[in-house]
């Protein structure tokens, strides 16, 4: 009895120490809560993705082999793809495989007898290509959004503001396929400067053919920067109207110092969330843009998987995109906390 009491006391003391440690580090506690919420969200997303890809009649084996498939061949493919089990068991097997980095096998590749049936292997190249496209876009997106939005806010109501805000309003309001078509017409049909598609040889890095990246990057930038500039401008205008900015100006502090030291820093916090939203847009917008330019990334991979109804490939691509979307949101929240000290104070 004494040993049990001592063990309970030790466990309680350990929990108190962990709680105290988190209390001393509020950002750590916030991060743990956000990660926990993200894991729950991903779990719910996995259930929805699995259900959405399995609600149609028939299964992937029947779709791939067709109506005239031999029963023996159909049964063999179902066993190979783990389709001969109840849906709950299949979901748990799929979820457990993902936790170990195994996304299953491609139904089309297995049916055709190809050696590249392992999705974890075949998904690597499209992910890398999409990462290059999204990375180049983000490198240009962040400084352009902040610089143009902040400058427009500083020149609110003036000619420079109109020269930035009006094109941003137009670009941000156009769908990707409209912007892409217009850019193809301008740079290929009229000027013959850039290729209308981004076809790459198998295994070829997009960085070895930069011309193939220009139009996809421009299309993503036009929509994302257009939407972001207007929001950053609005944030800058709001900050410049705050009492502490007016007070600093009235006390003779140079406007350049007021803008750089006070206004810009406080306008950056909401701007980070705006940029995060634009980066999240890249996760979805990249699917459309890659389809427009036949770019061999995760978007094209997902579209082709949906067309062939390769359920495992669709599930893998959708889960990766969902994880990226949630991860960007967590990183943005952390950046905002470090930019605004009062948020950290409110956590303690």
N, C-alpha and C positions, 0 to 999 in steps of 0.2 A: 504493500500500500504506500509505503514511504517512497519507494523507487518510482512508482507511478506518479505520485504527486510531484516529485522532483523533476521527472521528465516533462510533465505538463508545464511546470513553472519555467523550465529551460526553453521549451517551445514558445511559450508566451513571451518570454524575454527576447527571443530571437525575432519574433514578429514585431515587437515594440521597437527594436533596434532598426529593422528594415523600414518601418513606418517613419521613425525619426529621421533616418537618412533621406528618405524621399521628401520629408518636410523641410529639411535643410537645403534640398536641391529641388525647388519647385518645377524647374524646367524638365528635370529628369522625370518627375511625377507626371507632368503633362505629356511628355513623350511616351511614357509607358501607357498612359490612358489612350492616347491617339493610336498607338500600335495595336492595343487591344481592340479598339473600335474598328480599326482597319481589318484585323483578322476576322472579326465577326462579319464585317461587310463583305469580305472576300468569300467567306463561307456561304453567305446568302447568295452572292453572285454565282458561285459554283452550282448551287442548287437550281437557280433560275436558268443558267446556261445549259445544264444537263437536261432539265425538263424541256426547254425550248427546242433542243436538238433531237429530242426523242418523242415528240408529240405526234409527228406525222405517221401515217400507217406504213407498215413494212419496216425494214431495217436497212442499214448500210450495205449489207451483203446482197440483199435482193436488188437494191438499186444498182450496184456495181455490176453484178452478173446478169441482170435483166430477167425478164419473165420466163425465158426459155432455158434458164439455168438447170443443170442436172442436180437432183436432190443431194447426191453425194458431194458434189463441188460446193453447193450452197451450205451444207452442214459443216464441211471442212473450214470454209471461210468464217462461218459464224463462231466456230470454236476458236479459230485463230484470233478473231477480234473480240473474244469474250462476250459475244452476243447471245449465248445460249444459257444465260443466267437471268434471274429476276432483276428488275431495274434497280431495286435498292442495293443488291449485292454488286451490280455493275457500277453504281455510283460510288460506293465505298471503295471498290477496287480502283476506280479511276482517281478518286481523291487521294488515296494512299500512294498511288503511283506518282502523282504530281508532287507530293511532299518529298519524294525521293528523286525528283527530276526526270521521271518517266511519264511521258504524255501518251503512251500507247503507240499503236501502229496505224499507218495510213491504209484505209480499205482498198483504195485504188492500187497502191503499190503492192499490197499483198496479193490481190487478185491477178495482177499482171506478172507476179513473180519477180519483181524488181528487188535488188538488194538494199535499196534505200527506203525501207518501209518504216524505220524507226523515226517517229516525228521529232524526238529530241535532237536528232542529228540534222534532219532536213530543215528544221525551223531555224537553225543557226544562221544560215546565209541570208534569208529574208530579214531576220531581225537585225543583223549587222548592216544591211543595206538601208533599212528604215532608220536605224540609229544614225547613220551618216547623214541622211536627208534631214532628219529632225534636228540633229546636232548643229548642222550648218545653218538651218533656219533659226534655231534658238540663239545662236551666236550673233546673228544680225537682228533678230526680233527684239531682244532685251534692250540694247543700246538705242535702237531706232525708236522704240515705243517711249522710252524714258526721255530721250532728248527732244523728240518732236512734240510729245505731249507737254513736257515742262515748258518748252519755249513758247508753245501756243498759249499756255496758261499765263505766262509772264506777259505776253503781248495780247491778252484777251481783248477782243473788239477791234483790234487794229488790222492792217492789211496782212501782216505776216500770219496772224491767227487764221484769217479767212483762207489764205493760200495753203495752210496745212489742214485745217478742219474740213473744208469742203471736199477735197480729194479723199480724205480719210473716211468721211461719211459715205461717199460713193463706193469706195473700195470695200469697206466693212459691210455694206449692205448687199453686195453681189454674191451669189452662190459660187462655189469653187469652179463648177463646170463652166459657168459663164466667163469668169475671169480667165480660166485656162484656155478656153476657145478664143477669147480676144487676144491673149498673148501669143497663141499659135498663129493666128491670122497676121498679127503685126510682125513678129520676129521670124516667122518661116515663110508665110505666103507673100508678104509684101517685101520684107528686107532680106530674106533668105540668109539669116545670120545664125539661127539656132535650129537644131533638129526638133521635129514635132513630137518625137517619142524618145524615151530613154532606154532603148534596147541595149542590154549588156550581154556579153558572152558568159556562159556558165563559169562561175568562179572569178569573173572579172570584178575588181573593185570599182565602185562608182567614182572614186577619187582619181582613177586613171583616165576618166573621160568626163572632165569637168563640164563640158558643154551640155552633156546629158542632164546635169543637175540644175542648170540655170533656170529653166522654165518651171520645173516643179517647185524650186525654192521661191521663185518670184510669186507664184500662185499662192503658196502658203503664207508668204509675207504680206501680200496685198490684203488678204482677209484679216489676218491676225493683227497686223499693225494698224489697219484701218479701224478696227474695233477698239484696240487698246489705247490709241492716241487720244480719242475723245474722252475716255474715262480718266486717263492720267491728267489731261487738261482740266477736267472738272475738279479733280482732287487738288491740283495746284491752285486753281482759282479760289477754292474753298479755304485752303490754308492761308493764302495771302490776305484773306479778309478777317482772319482771327485777330483778337485784341493784342496778343503778345507781338505779332508782326507789326501792327500799327504803332504800338508803344515803342518798339525798337527803332522804327523809322523816325518817329517824332523825337527820339533822344539823340538823333544825329548819327546813328550807326550807318555806315555806307550801305546802300541798297544791295550791292554785290555781296557783302558779307551777310546781310540779313537773309538773302535768298539762299546762299550756299550753306550757311551754318544752321539756319533755323527752318526756313520754309521747305527747302529741298528734302532735308532729313525727315521732317514730319509728313511730307507728301509721299515719301518713298514707301511708308508702311502700307497704305491702301494700294499703292502701285504694285507692290509685290504680289498681292492677291490678284490684281488684274492680270499681271504677267503670268501668274500661275494658271489662271483661267485660260489664257491664250495658249500656254504650253499644253494644257489639258485638251484644248481644241485640236492641237496637232495630233493627239492620239486618235481622234475621230476623223479629222480632216485629211489626214495622211492616206486613209483608205480611199477616199474619192480621188485625191490628186494622183496617187499611184495608178489608179485605174485609168485616168485620163491619159497619162503619159506612158502607160505600160511599163512602169517602173517596177522592177522585181523585188519589192519589199513585202512587209507583213500584210499590207493592205491588199495587194494583188494575190498574195498567198491565201488570204481569207476569202476573197471573192471567188477564186478558183475552187476552193474547198466547198463553198456553199453551192456553186454551180454543179459540182460532181457529187454533192451531198456526202462528202467525206466527213462523217460526224466527228471522229476523233481530231481531225485537223481543225475543224471549226471550233471545237471546245478548247483546244490548246491555244489557238490564236486569240480567242475571245477572253480567256482567263489572263493571258499575258497583258493584253490591252487594259483590262480592268485593274490589274495590279499596278501598272504604270500610272494610270489615272489617279488611283488612291495615293500612291507614293509621292507624286508631284504635289498633291494637296498637303500632305504631312510636312514636306520640306518647306513649302511656302509658309505654313503656320509657324515653323521654327524660325525662319528668317524674320518674320514680322515681330516675333517675341524679342529677338536680339536687337532689332532696330528701335523698338519702343520700350524703354526701361520701365515705364509705369505698368506695362502689362506683366512684367516679371514681379513687380512689387505686389500686384493684385493677387498673384498666385500664392504668395507666402502667408 
